[in-house]
């Protein structure tokens, strides 16, 4: 499970960008809530990234 800072670094965006998209309901990767913390399963993140078009 990844925290928001780890996820941001992994996908190459700032943590605030992720927070903003979650608030807007537009963040495409499933979020799991553990207590008050938001966490992401690396498998869900990798599945999402695999679906993105490749840039050459």
C-alpha positions in Angstrom: 0.0 0.0 0.0 1.2 3.4 -1.0 0.7 6.8 0.8 -0.1 9.9 -1.1 3.6 11.1 -1.3 4.7 7.7 -2.5 2.0 7.6 -5.1 2.7 11.1 -6.3 6.4 10.3 -6.8 5.5 7.0 -8.5 3.2 8.5 -11.1 5.1 11.8 -11.4 2.6 14.4 -10.1 2.5 16.5 -7.0 0.5 15.3 -3.9 -1.7 18.3 -4.1 -2.7 17.4 -7.7 -3.9 14.0 -6.3 -5.8 15.7 -3.5 -7.5 18.1 -5.9 -8.6 15.3 -8.2 -9.9 13.3 -5.2 -11.9 16.3 -4.0 -13.4 16.8 -7.5 -14.1 13.1 -7.8 -12.0 12.7 -10.9 -9.0 10.7 -9.5 -9.1 7.5 -11.6 -7.2 5.1 -9.3 -9.2 3.4 -6.6 -8.5 4.8 -3.1 -8.6 2.8 0.1 -9.2 4.5 3.4 -7.4 3.0 6.4 -8.5 5.0 9.4 -8.0 8.6 8.3 -5.3 7.8 5.8 -5.7 7.4 2.1 -3.8 4.4 0.6 -3.4 2.9 -2.8 -2.6 -0.7 -3.8 0.4 -0.7 -6.1 -1.4 -3.3 -8.3 -4.3 -0.9 -8.9 -1.8 1.9 -9.7 0.1 -0.4 -12.2 -3.1 -1.5 -13.9 -4.1 2.1 -14.4 -0.7 3.1 -15.7 -0.7 0.1 -18.1 -3.9 1.3 -19.7 -2.5 4.8 -20.5 -1.3 5.3 -24.1 2.5 5.1 -24.6 4.4 8.2 -25.5 7.3 7.7 -27.8 
